[in-house]
Amino acid sequence: MIHSLKMDSIYSPQVVQAAGLVPCEGTECTGDDLLQLGANIFGFMIDAAFILAVLFIMIGGVMMLLGGASPNLLARGKKTITAAVVGLAIVLVAWVLVNTLITAFTDCTGEWWQFDNLECG
């Protein structure tokens, strides 16, 4: 039996809070909670970027392995790996900039390399 999932249940507060992204409950959210939410989302996106970069590096490596018979496939594999590394570098530079802005202009404290430990307020 296939169970259907309503779209409104995906966006309900209970589902979102269960993911650990929303730092407050109900309507008692402050500006610091909004900043913490942004940091949580950004941390999640960085984790996703690392996973995708590794995936595309592996795909590019497979293309290069199979590219012995096809120079076109070899070139596509090299471009895929280059794009994954450049994309990851862009994400890391963005992370440094966002982290610097958060620590410079807010009262948030925590380990500078981890958004998960960021405490605001």
Buried (B, 14 or more C-beta within 10 A) or exposed (E): EEEEEEEEEEEEEEEEBEEEBBBBEEEEBEEBBEBBBBBBEBBBEBEEBEEBBEEBBEBBEEBBEEBEEEEEBBEBBBEBBEBBBEBBEEBEEBBEEBBEEBBEEBEBEBEEEEBEEBEBE
